Amino acid sequence: MKKKYSPAGLIVILLVIVLSTWTIFNGLNLGIAKIPNVKDGVVLGLDLVGGAEITYEADLEGADVSAEELSEGMKAAQTMLRERLTTFGYTEADVYLSGDDRVVVAIPNIDDPEEAVQMLGSTAKVTFVDADGNVILTGDDLTGASMAYGDVDNTGFNVYYVNVDLSTEGQKKFTEATKQVASRTDGSNYISIMMDDEVISAPYVDAKYASTGINSEHVSITLGSNATQESASRLAGLIASGQLPFSLQNIQMESVSATLGLQSLNPSIQAAIIGLILIILFMVFYYRVLGVASAISLIFFAVVFVDIISWSHLNLTLSGIAGIILTLGMAVDANIVIFERIKEELRAGRTLRVAMDAGFKNAFSAILDSNVTTCIAACCLWWQGTGTIVGFAKTLLIGVLLSMFTMIVITRVILKTFANHQPKSLAAYGVKMGGAD
């Protein structure tokens, strides 16, 4: 008597589908992780939901800047603003040059342009100043800044803090300045970090550095025990913006309406659902029992994909939706390749179990190669791309990896459960003996 496969795997898959579907509409709090519902979790891009648009102009008054220096400076400003937006999680924001001396920032899902301006800061100069107003460091003395998490003061408690990297000259300046600041007896033992005359942080310098100063190219700035990852990341982003060869002035800010709007998004979602249903109906009609397995795995793929997007708070634009649809097609294509191999084995007289094992084995290498190359392309787009290209790359990479898991694990588990019942006719698997099928 042949050993039967346990139906436990199929039961778990069906339960995951039910739970994931429920999570899409209601969210799920697991304690260590929280998955919001799709309405709260997905951040729509500028082309779908609108946002804020800010125009900055180079302030060249009194500055001796050549046309070449202006061009290079504007490119630097564009790069700086894009990096700062990425730090804040707005990977779908668009930053582009307008004319010779202007740069425009378009940020999705922000209703108040003033909020966007405050988030970006003034994009001019970063300075470290003591209590008397003396400038200790400028942006030229900084080589980078990043958020970190750990026990920075050897207190036994891990906190979020900011690492600031100094140039060689900056390290010398900072060492001498912290000696003086740490030696003060009037209670002003702090250094203000300022951007456009606005204090963004004022770290305290401990008195133990009164004789030596803080002599290191890597300086740790703590934000207190209540610091969050968001606050530390924000400060690091502001400091890392550095210094431009000229100042930028905000000359215009306005709210922008969506290119397509929510009225176009809902029909797009409906069309995607209808398309999924039609694909499932085709697979069931053409492949019969194999099509039922494909239908279950595709539903699993779709609902889990939506939950992953909600959990990661991915900014979703039209290009991102295109990435989702593309990977859905790839998942279907993988199933078709496997099913055709299974049908070939069944026509050759193999048993159902042998045919399924051989079908997966023969199709796996071709599917793996195509998916690996797609993942490499998605990673390159994510690494080198900007704006909406990053959104497409993210959805493409997530979708490919999830479709691989669905194909290798989910579809196989379902088919093994179905293999417990040898059909009386191979027509149940879409096989027509003695002719084309």
N, C-alpha and C positions, 0 to 999 in steps of 0.2 A: 504494500500500500504506500502510495506516494505521500510524502510529508506535505501538509498544507501550510501555506503562509498565514501568519497571524493577521487578522483584520485590524489589529490595534493601530498600525501606522495610518491606515485610511481613516480611522475614527479620529485620530489626533489631527490629521489634515483638515477634516471637516469641522472640527471644533475650532481650529485656528482661523478658518474662513469665517465662521460665525462670529468669533471674538473680534477679528479684524474689522469686519463689517460694522459691528456695534461700535467699535472704537472710532471709526470714521465720523460717525454722527454724534457720539457722546464723549469721546476721549477716554483715557485710561490712566489711572494713577497707580503705579506699582511700588511706590515708596522710593526705591533707588532710581527709578526712571519714570518720567511722566510723558505720556503721548497725548497731546491736545487733539481736539476734534479738527476736522479739515478746515473749518471756518476760521478757527483761531491759529492753527499751525501754519497754514500756507500763506506766504507773503506774495501778493500779486505784484507783477512788474509794472513799470511806467506805462507800457502800451496797453495794459488791461485795467489799471485802477487809477492812473494819474499820479500826481505827486507835486514836487516843488522844483522850480528852476531858478538857479542863481547865476548871474553874470558878473564875473570879476574882470577888472581892467588894470593893467600895469600902470602904476604911478611913477612916471618918469620925470616928474618935476624936480629939477636940481640934480638929476642923476646923469652921469656921463656914460650912456649905454649905446654901443654901436648897434647897427641893424642885426649883425650876426649874434651879438650877445643877447639882444632882445629875443631873437628867434630861439636860441638855446634856452634862455630863461623861461620862455613861455612853455617850451616842451617839458622843462623841469617842473614847472608849476602844474602842468597837466598830469605828469606822472605822480607828483606828490599828492595831489587831490585824489587821484584814483586809489593810491595805496592807503590813504587815510579812510576812504569810504569802504575799502575792503576790510580794514581793521574793525570798522564798526558793523560789518556784516552786510553792507549794501553792495554786494557783488554785481547786481543788475543795474547799478547806476551808470549813467553815461556821462563821460567827461570829454569835451571836444573843444578845439580851438576855433575862434571866430575872428577873422581878420588877423592883423599882425600883433595886437596887444590885448586880446580878450580871450578868456576861457569860460566856457559855460558848463555848469554842473546840473544834471537832471536826475533827481532822486525819487524813486517810486515810493508810494504809500506814506507820504508825509503831507499832511493837510496844511500845516502852517509853515510858510517859507522862513519865517523868523526862527522857528525851531531848527530848521536845516542849517541856517547861518550859525546859530549858537553851537550846533553839533560840530560843524566843520572848523569853527574858530575863524580867525581873521586871515589865516594863511600867510602872515607876514613874517615876524621874527620871534624866535624863542630866546629868552634870556634868563639867566640865573642871577638874582639880585639879593644883596644883604639888606639888613634892616635900615641902613642909612641910605639906601638907594644906589649903592655902588654896584656896577655890573661886574659879576664874577666870570660868567661864561656867556658866550653867544652861540648861535647855531653852528658857527664855524668850528667851535671846539667840541662838538658832539659828532660821533660817528654812528650812533644808532641807539635804539631803546626798544625794550621788549617786556611784555608781561611775564611774570614767573610766579611759582607757587612753592613754598617750602618754609623751613625754619630759618629765617634770615638772621634773627638775633640770638640764636642758641637758647631760646626760652622753652623749647619742647613743644611749641605750638606752630603749626603750619598756617601761613597767611599768604594772601595775594600781595605781590609787591612789583616794583618796576626796576629793571636793570638798565642803567644808562652807561653807554660806552663812550669814553673820552679819548680825544686825540692826545698825542704826547704833550703838546703845549697846553691843552686843556687840563690834563692831569696835574701839571705843575701849578697852574693857576688855582685849581680846586684845592690842592693840598695846602697852599698858603692861605687861601680864603677860609677854609674850614678851621685852621688853627685859630684865626682871629675870632670867628663866629663862636667856636666852642669856648673861648676864653671870656666871653662877654658876661658881665655880672648884672646887667639890667633886664634880664629875662627875654632878650631878643635873640636867643640862640637858634635862629632858624634862617633858612635860605628860601626866598620866594622864587618859584618858577613861574615866569610870566609869558604871556603871549598877547601882543598888542596892548601892553599896559594893563592887562587883566591877570590877576593871580589865579593860576590853575592848580597850584599845590604849594604848600609851605612846609617842607620837611624839617624836622628838628635835628640839630647837630649835637650829639652827646658830649658832655664835658670831658669825657675820657680822651677825646681827640685834641685837647688844648695844646699838648706839647708836640704831637706828631702830625696832626691833620689827617684827613682821609686820603692816603696816598695809594691810589689804585686806578687802573684804567677802567675798571668795572665798578660802578657805584650803585648800591641798592637803596631804593627809596620806598619806605613803608608807608602805608596809608591807614594804619590802625587795624585793630582786631576785627572791625566790622567791614573791612574792605571786601568788595565783591570782585569776581572775575571781570565783570563789565566795567567797573570803575577803574581797575588797574589797567585793563586793555585800552580804555579811553585815554588815560593819562600817557601811557606808552605811545599811543598813536599821535597825540599832540606833540610830545617831545621829539619823536622820530621824524616829524615833518621837517625839522631843520630850519634852514634859512634860505631865502631866495635872493638873487642879486638885486632885486628891487621889491617894493611893496605892491600888494594887490589890494585894490579897493572894490568893495561890493557896490556896484552901480545900479543893479536891478535885481529884484527878486519877485517872483510871482507863482501863484498856483497854476498848474496846468491840468487840463482835463485828459482823460484817458483817450488814447488813439482809437481803441475799439470799444472800451467800456464793458461794464458787467453785462449789459444787454447783449453783447456779442459773445461773452464768455459762456453764459448758460447754454445757448444753442450749440456751442462747440463741445461742451461736456455731454450734452444729450446726443450729439452726433457720434462721439466716441463710444458711449454706452451702446447705442444702436449698432455701431460697427462691431463691437465686441460680441453682441448677441448674434449678429449675422455670421460672424466667424465661427462661433460655437455651433450654430445650426448646421453650417456647411460641414464642419469636422464630424459631427454626429451622423449626418446623412451619408457622408462619403466613407468614413472609417468605422462606423457603427460603434462597437464596444471600445475600440481604440479612441474613437472620437469622444466618447463619454469621459475617458481618462484625460484626454486633452482639455475638455471643457472644465473639469474640476481643477486641473493645474493652472489653466489660464485665469480662472476666477481667483485662485490663490494668489497668482502673480499680481493681478490688478489690485486687489484689496490691500495686500501687504505693501505694494509699491506706494499707494496713497498714504498709508500709515507712516512709512519711512519718510516721505516728503513732509508730512505734518510734524513728525518728531524732530526732523533736522531744520525746520523753519526755512525751507528752501524758497528763495525768491523765484516765482514762477512767471515766465513770460511766454509769448507765442513760440519762441525757439525752444524753450524748455518743454512745452507741450509736444512739439514736434519730436523731441528726443524720447518722450514717453511712448508716443505712437510708434516710433521707429523700433524701439526695443520690444514692444508688444508684437510687432510683425516678426522680429527675429525669434521670439519665443515660439510663435506658431510655426515658423519655418523649421526650427529645430525638431519640433514634434513631427512634422511631415516627413523629414529625412529619416527619423527613427522608425516611423510607422511603415514607410515604404520598404525599409530593410526587413522589418518583421514580416511583412506580407511576402517578400521574396523567399524568406525561410519557410513560411507556411506552405507556399506553393511547391517548394522542394520536398515537402513531406516531413518536415521537422515537427516535433511536438510543440505545443504552445509555449511551454516554459523554455525549451531550447531556442525557439524562434525569438522570444523576447530577449533572452540573454545575448544571442548573436546579433540581433538588431541593434541593441544599445552599443555593443562592442564595435560593430562595423561602422556605425555612424558617429561614434564619439570623437575620433581623431579629426574628422572634417569639421564638426561643430566646434570643437575646442580651438582649432587653428583660426577659424573666422572670428570667434569671440575674443580671443587673445589679441588679434590685430586690431579689432575695434576698441578694446580697452586701451591699447597703446595710443591709438589716435585720440581717444577721449582724454587721456592723461596729458597728452601734449597740448590739446586745446585748453584744458584747465590750467596748465602751467604757463603757457604763453598768451592765452586769450584774455580779453577784457570784455566788460559789459555783458551783453546778452549771450556772447559766445561761451562765457563761463557757465551760465545757466544751462545752456544746451549740453555742454560737456558733463556737467554734474548729473543731469537726468539720464544722459546716455550711459555713463559709467555705472550708475546705480542700477539702471535697467538691465544692462548686459550681465552684471554679476548676479542679479536676482534671477534673470532668465536661465542662467547657467545652473543655479541651485535648483530652480524649478524643474529643469529638464533632467538633471542628474539624480536628484533625490525624490522630488514630489511625484513626477510622472512615473518613475520606476516603482515606487512604493505602491502606487495605485494599480499599475499593471500586474505586479506580483500578486496583489490581492485578487484581481480578476482571474489570474491564472489558476486559482483553486477550482474553477469550473470549466472543464474542457467542453467547448461547444460541439454540438452535433453537426453543425455545418460551418465551414470556414467563411461563409457569407456574412456571418455575424461580425467578422473582422474586416469586412470589405474586400474579401478575396474571391475572385472568380476563377475557378480552375479551368484550364484549357483555353484561355483567351485573355484579352486585355481587360484591365479592370480600372 
